[in-house]
Amino acid sequence: MSIDWAERWRSLVAERAAAAKGHSDPSYWDRRAPTFARSTQARSDAFLEVVAPYLSPRKTLIDVGAGAGRHAIPLAERLEWVTAVEPSEGMRAQIPHLDNMTVVASSWEDAAVAPADLLICSHVLYGVEDPVPFIAKMEASARERIFIMLRESPMAHLGALVRERMLGQEPRLPRFSDLFMLLVQMGIAPDVTFISYPNPQRYAAIEEALADCQAMIGDRWDEEKGRALVEGLLEADGDGLLFQGAVTLTGIAHWQPQTR
């Protein structure tokens, strides 16, 4: 019996959403934005090395789910124009003004943007219940190359580990291997590159770490149990606190759009 990978993806997202109610809170990423930016800004990024051969000063790019601008900012230095699409107000607030960048306050599904030469989408699709039209819109919006990055290994986040220890094993997020099979089902044969990187999270204080975990766990958060778990997982890091995380295996699928 053949697998319908689009339906499998929808099932994974729906089961995870039902188990992780807090993550669907519209303000979730607004609350996490400062911590997310601090944890990712100093991380070496092999994703940019995969994109680099396709860059030139006369090309344009769309960043779908730009977050705090981790990729959009350095890419803007090497491109004519970058359009950063980001629905979270908190995340957008972390992106500095650049003369050659437009920041669009919208989800990708609702964004009205002009096509670009390149399109990137990094760690966004995990919560997209219907990925086929999401990816089809990418194909219609990119002239030369599309890049999608997703984790293959489990989520190496403090809140994910605390949630597992507090509540037990939960349904998993979609992985890169699910994306690859979905793309093949859609008639797309992408090039694939795997990268691995450490995934530490840095916090200014214990209260910030607790808020980060509470945002991820939602209405099942137990303050007493959660605080004990978080304190046991953090270590001093200068004036702040550090969760070492784990090495994350991530896949990058990239291809020339079929509609061009």
Buried (B, 14 or more C-beta within 10 A) or exposed (E): EEEEBBEBBBBBBEBBBEBBEBBEBEEBBBBBBBBBBBBBEEEEBBBBEBBEEBBEEEBBBBBBBBBBBBBBBBBBEBBBBBBBBBBBEBBBEBBEEBEEBEBBEEBBEEBEBEBBBBBBBBBBBBBBEEBBEBBEBBBEBBBBBBBBBBBBBBBBBBBBBBBBBBBEEBBEBBBBEBBBBBBEBBEBEBEBBEBEBEBBBBBEEBEBBBBBBBBBBBEBBBEEEBBBBBEEBBEEEEEBBBBBBBEBBBBBBBBBBEEE
